[in-house]
Each structure stands twice: as C-alpha cells, then as structure tokens.
Amino acid sequence: MQTRRLGNTGLELTTVGLGTWAIGGPWQFGWGPQDDDEAVAAVLKALDMGINWIDTAPAYGIGHSEELVGRALKQTSQKPIIATKCGILGNEKREKVTCLKKESIRKECLDSLKRLGIDVIDLYQMHWPDPDEDVEEGWEEMAKLKDEGLVRYIGVSNFTVGHLQRVRKIHEVASLQPPYSMLHRECEAELLGYCAENNIGVVAYSPMQRGLLTGKFNAEKLAALDPGDHRRKHRDFQEPQFTATLELVEQLKEIAQRRGRTCAQLAISWVLRRAEITAAIVGARNPAQIKETAPAADWSLNEEDIREIEVLLAERQAKIP
C-alpha cells in the first residue's frame, strides 16, 4: 500500500487510514448503535489490508472508540501508528463539552493512553480550536507532553490558517486534519497551500462525506437512520443538497465502473489526487466496509476522470441556491 511522509515528521502513513468516529457508538454526534465485535473486527481487517495507522478521539462515544481500538490492539502483533485527539469531553448526557485548559489536556492524554493500552501516542491532535481564547494554553501543554515523551508529534484538526499561525509561534505543527471531499472543498482555497508551504502534513477526514459518496445512500436509507444518528440534522442530508448529491453519485458510479472501481473508492481517490494531502481518513463500522475502501490507496484517477468530475460537481452546485 502506498505511503506518504506526514509533513515534517518521521511518520510514513498509508494513504488510507482507518477512521473510528462511527464505531464509538451513541453520543451527541454519533452514528447510532454500533456492534462492538464488528468494530474490533473492522480495526483488525484494516491492519490485515495493509493500513498502518488509526485515527480516533476520546470524543467518539465518550471514550468508547479508544477502548475498542485498544481492545483490537491486544489481539494483534501489529503496532500501527495511533493518532488521537484532545479538547472535547462529554457530560452526563453524552453531549460534547470543549475544554483546552492545560490540566484537562494532560488528564485527557493520560486517559487516552490508558484506554488505548499504549505507552506513547504517535500523533496527538487538538480536536477543535474551541474555546478560542484557550488555544495557546492547550497547545503549550501538548508541546510539554511531547517534550516528556508521552506523545511523538502534535497536530491540529479543524483549524484555520489564522489558528495555525498562532500556534506555530509556540511549537511546530506536524499535521492538520480538515474535512475534505467532493462536496466540501473549502480547504482548497487557503489551507492546503499554507500547509504545503510550511511542510505541515494534511490528513483529510470525511472523504466519502458521511456515506453520501459511497453509492449506497438513498432516501430510504436516510429515513431508516437511527434517531440518534447525527446525520439526520446535518445540512448535507437536507434538501436541496441531498437530492442533488444523489443525482451526482449516479453519474460518479458510471466513471467508477469504467475504471473497475466502486463509487466509494473513487471518492477517496479524488481526495488523494492533491499532492498536499498526505492521507485520507476512511471510516468503517465492519470488516466489509474497510475491505472495499482500503484499495483506494493504490490507484489514481487520470486527468480525464478529474476533468469530468469537475463538470459534474459544477452541475450539482448549480442546483443548490
């Protein structure tokens, strides 16, 4: 499986990494109920497929995703690169609570290490720059954790260029984790160029846009989502975006089929077409899902495909007021 160097670090990441947001189970931004055994099996299948890194966070299921990753690690001799995050806690209602105070960041790190069953976190990321006034305090503590050897590299998620500039005055940034897919290209405007200029790795999340670009989503599936699935309230699943996206996907399927690939693989490969992107975080809730998507790491769209997709994306955008 292809690998790319993560920014200024010594980490070589496979271009597809396993995302574990959904397997955490219910919380404010969860994906509905999850079978834990299926989740563990998905992690192990990802490693078997050649994926060498896993992205998780204590927010996912309020610690449960990390626990499941830790459970999987106990069942394999492989030692994948582990990336997790800090800055989001959960209350008694399983709602997110943001905190970047130094004491909280340190406790989160120690709790994550325990849940994961590891001695060092390879990549520790600030999940959101929230509260904004505490970004520097949280980043300073993350740098201390790195100096102490509890984490190897520190990065950020959901940051603007302005936020990156602020924290880089304190300590270099190993990586940025932005949302990036055919439907959400905001990071192309400024972030990707800034990261390239400053040797900051980029790991894109939601390349399949929460399942919309897999070719397996339709109105019936949307209606059948668990009441606790956060996608029910997300704007991409509202009209007119939803129908316009489904029409786009039918056209994308034709391109994928010509290449002997699935629509999900095409969506991931499209994200990886950019040289600034180190890797894409690909979520999976069971072994079959990662078995399908992992091969996207080893093929590339050609220029004709990319041009054709650009036309289709413009047509979709024209349908949305």
N, C-alpha and C positions, 0 to 999 in steps of 0.2 A: 504494500500500500504506500502511495506517495506520501512524503513528509515535507514540511516546510519549517524553517527556523522561526521561532517566535521572537520577533524583534531583536532586542539586544541581549537576549538570554541564551543559555546553553541548551534550551529545550527544543527538540525536534518533534513537532506534532504531526500525526497523520492528518491529512486534510479533512477528514471527517472525524469528529469527536462525539462521544455519547453524551447527550443531554438528559438530565434526570429530573427535570421540573415536574413532569406529569406523574412520575411514579411515587412522588411524595404523598399522594392521596389528598383528602379534603383539607382545605384551608381557604382563606378569603379569595386567593387567586389560583385555586386548584382546578383540576380537570375531572373531578368526580371520583368515585370509589376506584381503588386500584388493588388488584390481587398481588400480595407481596411476593409470593413464589414466582409469579410471572415476571415481576420486576427484577428479582435477583437473576432469573434465567436470562433476561434481556441483557443485563450487565455482562454476564459470563459469555453470552453469544457474541457481544460486541468485541470482547477480547479475543475470542476464537476467530473472528473475522479479520483480525489484524489491527483493530483500532487500539491506539496506545495511550489514550487519555480520556478522562471522565470529568465532566463539569457538573457540579452540584452546588447546593447552597443550604444553609440552615433554615432559610425561609420556606423551602419547598416541603410542605407538610409539617412545618414547625419542627424540624429536626429529623423527620422520618426518612426523607430521601437519603440523607447522610448515613443513617442507620442501615438502610438497605444496601447502600454501596459498601459499607463496612462489612456487612454480612456476606456479600458476594466476594470481597477480597479474601475472606477467610477460607473460601472454597477453591482458591486458585493459587498457583505458584507464581503467576504473572504479577508484576508490580507496575501497573500503569501510572502515568503522570496524573496526579489528582489536583484539580482546580476547584476551589470552593470560594465562598464569599463571606462578607460581614456587613453589618449595618441595618439588617432587618430582623426584628424579634417578633414574637407572637404573643397576644394576650389570651385570656381565658376563653374568648370567643373565637379563637384561631384567626384573628384579624392581624394584619401586619402593623407593627409599631417600629418606626425608624429611630435609630439612635447611633450617633457616631462619637460619643464620649469615649475617652481613652480607656476607662475602666471597663466599659461594656465591650469594646473591641477586643481587649485582651481576654476577657472571660469567654467571648464567642469563639475565639481561636482555640482556647484550651478545650472548650466543649466540643468543637468540631473534630479536633484531634482524637478525642475520646470516642465519639460516635463512629468515626471512620476507622478507628483502630490502627492509626499510623503515628509515626514519630515526627514527621515533617510534612507540611503542606507545600506542594510544589509551586502552586500559583494561588496567591491569596488576593481576592479582588473586593474592592469596595462596591457593594451591590448598586447603590444609588447615591448621588450627591445630595443627601437629604437627612437631616436638616442642613441647608446650605451653609449656615454660619459655623457649623462644626466640621466641615470637610477637612480643613487643615489639621485640626486636632486628631481626627480619626486617622488621617494619612501619616501623621507623625508617629502615632502608636504602631501602625502597620510597619513602618520603617524600623522601629525598635524591635518588633517581633522578628523581622528579617535579620537584623544585626545579632539577635540572640539565637538564631538558628532554628526557630520554630517554623519559619516559612522560608522558602528559597527565593521567590520573586514576588513582587507585589504589582498588582494591576488594578484596573477600574472597569466599571460597567455603567452604561447609560450616561456617560459624561459628554459635555460639550467641549469645544476647543478651549473656551474660557476656563472651564474647570481643569482641563489638562494643564493649561499654562500655570494655574495657581499651584497645583500640587507638584509640578516639576521643579519648582523653586526649592522644594523641601527634599525630594528624592526622585530619581528617575522612575519613569513609568514603563513597566515591562510590556503591558498589553492593555488594549481597550476591547470591551465586549459591547458592541452596539447591535440593535435589531437591524436586520438587512435581508430583504427578499425582493422579488419582483414587484410586490405591492407596496413596499416601504423602502424607498431609496434615499431617504433624507441624508444618510451619512456620506453619500457620494459628493454632496455639494462642497463640504469643507473638511470633514473629519478624516476621510481616507487619505487625502493629500497631506494633511498635517501629520498623520501617523507615519506616512511614508518618509516625509522629510526628517522626522525625528526618531526614526528607527523604533517605532512602537508597533508591536505585533497587534493584529486585529483578528479576533475570533468572533464571527458573526452568529447571532442567535436568531431563531425562528426563520430559517431559510425556506421552510415549507409553509410559513405563515399559519401556524397553529392547525395544520392539517388541510387548509384550503387548497394548497397547491399539490396535493398528493394524487388528485384524480379520483379520490374515493369519497368526496364530500358532496352532499346534495341537500335539498330542502328537508327530506325525510330524516336524514341523519341529524340535521340541526334540530328538528323538532324532538328527536329522541334523546338529545343530550341530557345528562343528569341535571336536576335543578341547581346543584352546586357547582356546575361547570362554568368557569369564568367566561368562557367564550360566548355564552348566551348574551352577555352585556357588552361584549367588545364591538366596536364600530364596524369592524370588517365583516361581522356577521349580521349587520343591519342592511336594509335597503337604502339606496340602490346599489351599494357596493357588492352585496352578496351575489345578486343575480349577475351583475357584470363580471364578477370573478368566475362564476361557474361557466359562463359563456367563454371566457378566456381559456379556462382549463380544458374545455373540449377541443380548442384549437391547439393548445400545447400538447395534448395527447397525440395528435397527428404527427407533430415533429418528433416526439419521443419514440413513437412506434417506428418511424422511418429509421431511427438510429438503433432500434432493437433495445430500447430502454423504457423505463417507466416514467410517468409524469413526476413522481417524487424525485427520482434520480436527476431528471432534467432541471428541476427547481434548485437542487443543491449544486449541480454543476454550473448553473448560471451564476450563482453567488461566487463560486470559486474561480470564475473567469477573470476576476480582478486580481492583479498581481499584489495589491495591498492586503488582500485577505490571506491570513495565514491558514485558517481552517474554518469550517462550519460546524456549529453545534447541532447535532441531529438527535432529536428526542425519540425515545422508543418505550413502549409500555409492555412489550412482549418480544420474544426472540424473533418472530416472523417479521416484525417491523424493521428491526435493525439489519436483519439478513437481506431485506430488499434494498435498504438505503445505503448501506456501507459501500457497495461497489461504485457509488458515485464518486468516490475518492480517486478512482483510477481511469477516468475518461474525461474528455474535454469537449465542449461544444465547438463547432467550427464557426468561422466568421459568417458564413451564410445563415446558419442557425441563429446566431446572435442578432443579425440584422432583421431576420424575420420576426423574432420575438419582440424586438423594439417596436416594430409596426403594430403588433398585436397589443402591446402594452399601451401604446398611444391610443388605439381604438377603444380599449377598455376605459382609459381615463376620460375620454370624450363623453362617455355615457354617464359620468358622475358629475353632477352640478357642482 
